[in-house]
Amino acid sequence: MKLGFVLRNMGPASTPETIRALARAADATSSIDDLWVADHVAIPPDDAEGSNGRYLDPLATLAYVGGLTERVSLGTGVLVLPYRPALPTAKWVATIQELAGGRLLLGVGVGWMEAEFRASGVPMRQRGRVSDEVLDFLERCFAASDDVVEANGQAFLFRPHPPRPPLFVGGAPPHAWRRAIAHRGGWMPMGLEPDRLEPLAAEFRAQAAAAGLDAPEIVVMTGLPLDDRGAARERIAAFAAAGATRLVHGLRYGTVDEGRRMIDGLGGLA
């Protein structure tokens, strides 16, 4: 089991100073394997509790964090594909993967907030199709053996051309599983406790095996009771037994000190 930490790129904790301090603290904590950020682009005023509508772009944030750290992996949990044009997204992903030395973990999803789709000008009913198109384009870019890719009838050089980052598809079956298996990725279920995760993880891996793939990773975002280390270890063990390969601690903090206490509390748990 690998252990991650949600680095808040939203709300009052998303200042450069807080992000910098906590990214470096996590990088210096050998128990923490990865840092994850969220994706929202247009929070409406009536849904801004907790963040006040302030969200830093996840890819820009990870580019910044990549320059501050050396060891931890950098994850999007998850990047909402329909909001983003395929070619600039592929360039962002390749650039971060290159500059961070192959540490990017690309979690993706189709989105759910109707207000954001309206603000983005993307019909929500088309989110699945658009997401598949973006994933197919990313696949072509990173698979191109001679760096030449075509878009809209125009050939271009896809450079830099690092290895494709590991892919994790967020959401529920069957659609999330279909996308994950089609693109040799893992799964990021949302809101499942170990008893609900276990049969689904087994079925997902059975479908992946039937497609000729190795057992895919499963990433769970949850909260750990860090004030009770025994209970925290039990929760980690329960998710591991249910099939999770990565667990990401994602409870809210407001200050550097609160975030550091969480990072310190995660030390040694995995």
Secondary structure by P-SEA (a helix, b strand, c coil): cbbbbbcccccccccaaaaaaaaaaaaacccccbbbbbbbcccccccccccccccccaaaaaaaaaaacccbbbbbccccccccccaaaaaaaaaaaaaacccbbbbbbccccaaaaaaacccccaaaaaaaaaaaaaaaaaaccccccccccbbbbccccccccbbbbbcccaaaaaaaaaacbbbbbccccaaaaaaaaaaaaaaaaaacccbbbbbbbbbcccccaaaaaaaaaaaaaacccbbbbbbbbccaaaaaaaaaaacccc
